[in-house]
Amino acid sequence: MCRKKVLLVGCLALLFIALPLIGESAAQKHEEVSIDIYAGKFGMANYVLSYALGEIINKYHPWLRAQCLETRGVEDNVLRIYKDPKLRERVLFADSDSVRGQAAEGLPPFKEKVAGVKPLANIYSACLLFVTLKKDVKTIYDLEGKRIATGKLGSGKRGVCMPVLEASGIKYKDLTIDERAAASGLVDRTVDAGWTAFINVGKPAAVPAYNDLVIRRKKDVHFVGFPREIVLKACKIVGFKIASPYVYPPLSLGPTQSEPFPCLISINPWSAFAEFPDDIAYEVTKLIHEHADEFKTYHKLGSGIKASFGLLGVDGDETQVHPGALRYYREKGIKIE
């Protein structure tokens, strides 16, 4: 009887020793898979964080390997991959909801409608709004007749601001100056409101110029948002989805925000075409969330990548999300919005 017990214990011990080796052997036997990541323009946040993703994949995944490549930007990413069916099967890329909207409608620089671009996970998000020092300006309609710094001609932020103002129906004086000039103008009262973006909401102010107003000059900055219907109307004016309506809960924009704040949110995700394998999309999405804390060591905007945070900018529509990524979100009970 004792001998049987000894044999049983010995067998169990061998089994416990062998199981990790079996798992390790199975991982080693998996065929190595290589993907490319189109990162965008050199030095930009998308570029840095995409290279971070490549390093995280190569460091932690047993059989997936990634190579990161510099490109001319988000539009270039979509155009290059769309033109080559083989690239659609192996390339992940830095994307934006506005470019995805342009592509879907076939608007310049796209010569035809481009379907099948599916986000996997957010890189970072931007809340676009107006900033003012005037206490009596509570809503976008209070900007009637005011001097508004909409951004430099040709800038992406101005490209979103103009249809928002048009959708509101207000009349105003258009000041085509950058955010630093706008911040100075707010102080010397030559500007009534400025258009800007909060990156990865939660900072004391939007950009360095407005940080200066809050931190050094101790100015009481007020935020001016706009309702959902204005965002949707602005998208109709330009003919594609420039951003998504969003409501930030109290205190999201700092201690002066006591009420829910309606505005629009612009999302930069990692995306792939529908042809990109579901299992690879799942593995990449899983790695992004399991190592979310590491991205901030590469770039400060990486702090917006959270383990428990799902996709924004898809209006809760699961059909817009890559199936492989969606599988991960469902497993973890992570909400998409």
N, C-alpha and C positions, 0 to 999 in steps of 0.2 A: 504493500500500500504506500509506504513511504517512497519507494522507488518510483512509483507512478506519479506521485506528487512532484518529486524532483524533476522527472521528465517533463511534466506539464509546465512547471515554472520555467524550465529551460527553454521549451518551445515558445512560450509567450515572450520571454526575453529576446530570443532571436527574432521573433516577429516584430517587436517594437524597434529593434535595431534595423531590420530590413526595410520597414515601411518608408522611412525618409529616403533611403537609398533608391527604392523603387520609384518614389515621386521625383527624385532628382534625375534618375535615369530617364523617366518619361519626358521630363522637360528638356533634357539634353537631346533626346531623339526627335523632338519637334523640329521640323524643317525651319531654318532661319528665314525670316521674312523681312525684306527691306522696303521702307517707304521714304518718300521725299516730303519735306515740309517747305512750302514756299512762304518765306518770312516777310517779304515786303522790302521797303527802302532801308538802306543801311542807317543804323543809329536810332530809328524810330522805336517806340515802345513795342509795337507788334514784332519788329525784327528781333529785338533783344529777348523778348519772352518766348518767341518761337524757337530761337536757339536754345533757350533754357529748356523748353519742352524736349527738344532733340537730345540734349544731354541727359535729362531725366529718364527718357526712354532707354537710351543706351546703357545707362548705369544700373537701372533696376529691372529691366525686363529680360527674362531668360532667352527669348528667341526673336524678339522684335528689334530691328535696328533702324535708326532714322538718320537721314542726311538733310541738313538745312541749307537752303539756297536763297541768296539775295535776289529780289525781283524789283521791278519798277513801281510796285504798289499793288493795292487790292484789285483795281480794274485789270491790271496786267495778269494777276494771278488767275482770275476767272477766265479771261480771254484765252490764255495759253492752254489751260487745262481743258476748256470746252472744245478747242480745236483738235485735240488729240485724244481719242477714246481710250488709248492705253494709259495716258496720264490720269484719267478719271478713276482708274482702278488702283492707283498707288500714291496719289498725292493728297496731302492734307495742306490747308492753306489759311493764312490770315485773311479775314473777311470783314465786312461791315454790313449792317442791315440796309444802309442807303444804297450801296453798290449792288447788293443782292436784289433790291427793289428795281434799280435801273436795269439790271440784267434780265429780270423776269418780264419786264415790259418792252425790252428791246430798244431802249433809249440810248443815245450816244454815251460812251463810245461803242456800244454794242449795236451791231447791224441787224440782229434778229433776236427774238425772244430766247433767253437762255433758262431752261428749266432744270430742276434736279439738284440745286445747291442746298445742302442740308447742314445746319449748324450742329456741332458736337458739344462745345463748352465755351463759356465766356472767357475772353482774354481780359477785357476791362469794359466798363460802361461809363457813359457821360450823361449827366443830367443838364439839359440846356434850359436856361432861364434868363430873366432880366435882373440886374442888380441896380439898386438906387439908394440914395441917402435921404430921399423925401418920404417922410412918415405918412403923408396923405395919399401916396400911391400904393394901393392895395391889390388892384387887379390890372390886367393888361388894358382894360378900357380906361383906366385912370391915366394912361400914357397919351391920351388924345391931346394933340397939339404940342407934345413935349419933344425935346431934342434927344434923339436916341442914337447911341453909338452902335451901329449894326455890324462893325468889323471891316477889315480892309477889303477892297474890291478883289474878287476872285477867291477869297478864302472860303474854306468849307463851312465854317461856322456861320458866315454871312449867308451862304447858300441855303441854310436851314432857317435863319432868322427872317429873311424877306417873305417867304410864303406864310410864315406864322403871322407876321404883321398884316399881310394882305388878307388872310383869313379872318382876322379880328375886325377888319373894316375901319380901323381908326386912321386919322390923318396925323402925320408927325413930320419932324424935320430929320432927314437922314444924314447922319454923320459917319462917313466912311473912314474911321480911324481904328487903330488896333487897341487892344485891351489896356495897355499901359497908359496910352494917351487918354483913353476913356476914364481910367481911374483918377488921373490927375484932373481931368475935366469935371468929374463929380465933386472933387474937393473945391475947385475954384468956381464952381457953379456955371460952367459953360456947357456941361452935359447933364441931362436929367436922369438918364438911365443907360446902362450898358448891357450888351448881350454877351454871355459867357457860358462856361461849362464847369460843372463840378465833376472831377474825375474820381470814380470810386467813392461815392458820397460818404461824408462823415468828417471832412476837413473843416477848419474854421472859416475858410473862404475858398473861392473858386480857383484862382490862379495867382502867381506871385504878386501881380499888380494889386489885386483885391485883398490878398493877405496883408499887404502893406497898410491898406486902409484900416483893417481890423486890428492888427497886432501893433504896428508902430504908431499910427495916427489915432488909434482908439475911436474910430468912427463906427456909428451904429448902422451897419449895412442891412438893408431890407431886400428880400427876395420877392420877385413878381412872377407868378406862374400863369397858367391859362388852362381852361377846361379841355376835356377830352375832345369835344366837338371841333375845337379850333385845330387841334393836331390832325384829326381826320380830314378836315377841310383843306388844310395845308398840303397834305399828301395828295389830295385830288387835284389841287392847283398845279403841282409839278408833274403829276402823272405817275408817281410811284411812291412807295413807302420810304419816306426820309427818316423816320424814327417812329417810336411807339408812344402812345399816351401812357402816363404812369403817375401814380399817386404815392408820394413818400410819407410814411407815418411821422407823427410829431417827433422832433429832435433829430431827425435824420440829417438835416442841414445845419445843425448846431443848436445851441441853447435858446436862440431867439425864435425858433420855429415851434410854435405852440399848437398849431393846427395841421391836419393833413394837407400836403402841398401837391397840387396837380401841376404837371409840367410834361415834358417829353423826355424820353430816354433813348440815347443812341448807343447801340451795342456793337462791339468789335469781338466776334467769336472766332474760334477755329472751326472751319467748315470743310466739307468734302462733297463731291458729287455722289449721287445715289449709287453709282457703280462701285464706290469704295467699299471693300468687304465689311460686312456687319461685324464679324468677329474682331477685326482689327480696330474698327471704330470703338467697339466695346472696351478693348484692352487699353486704348489710348485714353478714353474718357475716365476709365478706372484709375490709371496712373496719374492723370491730372489732379483728381480729387484726393487720392491717397498721399500725394506729395505736394499738396496745395501750398503748404507753408514755405516751401523752398523757392517759389517763384519770386517772392519779395526780396530775396537775396541777390537777384539778378537785376531787378528794376523796381523802383518804388510803386509803380502801377500794378506790379504783381501781387500787392497786398489785397487786391480786389478778388483774387482767386481763392475761394473758400471750399473746404471739404464738404460742407453741408449745403452749398449754394448751387441751385440749378440754373438753367438757361433763362435769360430774360429776352424780351423782344420778339417772342413768337406768339404772343397773345393767348397762351395756353393751348395752342393748336399742336397736338402731338404729331400731326402729319408733316409739319415743317421740320421736325427734328430727325436727324439721321437715326435709322432703326437700331443700330448698334449702341449709340449713345442713349437712346430712349430705354433700351433694355436695362442699362446700368441705373438710370434714374428711377425706374420702376422698382428694381431690386432694393434700392436704398430708401425708397419712399421720398425722394427729393422732388420738390415741386418745380414745374416749369411755368413761366409767366409770359 
